[in-house]
Amino acid sequence: MPNAKVRLRSDAAREFAAAIEWYEADNAETAVSFLRAFDRSIERIADFPASGTMTGEPGVRQVLVPGFPYHIVYREQGSGDIVVVAVAHTARERGYWRARL
């Protein structure tokens, strides 16, 4: 299903904003690079929802943001739209986002 609509849950949006803020405080260019890599990953998810790696939860997949230690955890809705459940740093406890499902 090409070009599915992708939306971030509010908690995933907060995680994304926190990552941007952290990178921005360290180096503005790195923040821009993260934003671009994140956007490309979202576009990939929208164009190819089944391309992500299965997480072990039914219907929940993840993709790594290239060049950064973050996974975008998402699931496809019955409508074909996609919901981002988490923007998870790879150092965080695995599966912490399961309570959001």
C-alpha positions in Angstrom: 0.0 0.0 0.0 2.0 3.0 -1.2 1.8 6.3 0.7 0.0 5.2 3.8 -0.8 8.0 6.2 1.6 7.9 9.2 0.9 9.5 12.5 2.8 9.6 15.8 1.1 8.8 19.1 1.6 11.7 21.5 4.2 9.7 23.6 6.1 8.9 20.4 6.0 12.5 19.4 7.4 13.5 22.8 10.2 11.0 22.3 11.0 12.4 18.9 11.0 15.9 20.2 13.3 14.9 23.1 15.8 13.4 20.6 15.8 16.5 18.4 16.3 18.7 21.5 19.2 16.5 22.7 20.9 16.5 19.3 20.3 20.3 18.9 21.9 21.0 22.3 25.0 19.0 21.2 25.2 20.1 17.5 22.6 21.7 15.3 23.9 19.9 12.2 23.5 16.6 13.8 19.9 17.5 14.8 19.2 18.3 11.1 20.8 15.0 10.0 18.6 13.1 12.5 15.5 14.9 11.3 16.3 14.1 7.7 17.1 10.4 8.5 13.9 10.2 10.5 11.8 11.7 7.7 13.3 9.2 5.2 12.4 6.4 7.5 8.8 7.6 7.9 8.6 7.8 4.1 9.9 4.2 3.8 7.3 3.1 6.3 4.5 4.9 4.4 5.6 3.4 1.1 6.5 -0.1 2.3 4.8 -0.8 5.7 5.8 -4.5 5.7 9.5 -3.6 5.3 10.1 -3.2 9.0 11.4 -6.0 11.2 8.8 -7.8 13.3 9.1 -7.1 17.0 7.5 -10.2 18.4 4.2 -8.4 19.0 1.5 -9.2 16.4 1.4 -6.6 13.7 4.1 -4.4 15.3 7.3 -3.6 13.3 10.3 -1.4 13.7 12.9 0.3 11.5 16.2 1.7 12.5 16.8 5.4 11.8 20.0 5.1 9.6 23.0 6.5 11.3 21.3 7.0 14.7 20.6 4.8 17.7 16.8 5.0 17.3 14.1 2.6 16.2 10.7 3.7 14.9 8.2 1.2 16.3 4.9 1.1 14.4 1.8 -0.8 13.5 -0.6 -0.8 10.7 -4.2 0.1 11.5 -7.2 -1.7 9.9 -7.7 1.4 7.8 -4.2 1.0 6.3 -2.9 4.0 8.2 0.2 3.6 10.3 0.6 4.6 13.9 4.1 5.1 15.3 4.0 3.7 18.8 7.5 4.7 19.9 10.7 6.5 18.8 12.9 4.3 20.9 16.5 4.8 21.7 18.3 1.5 21.3 19.8 1.7 24.8 16.3 1.8 26.4 14.8 -1.3 27.9 13.5 -3.4 25.1 9.7 -3.5 24.7 9.0 -0.6 27.1 6.5 0.6 24.6 4.3 -2.6 24.8 2.0 -1.0 27.3 1.0 1.5 24.5 -0.5 -1.1 22.3 
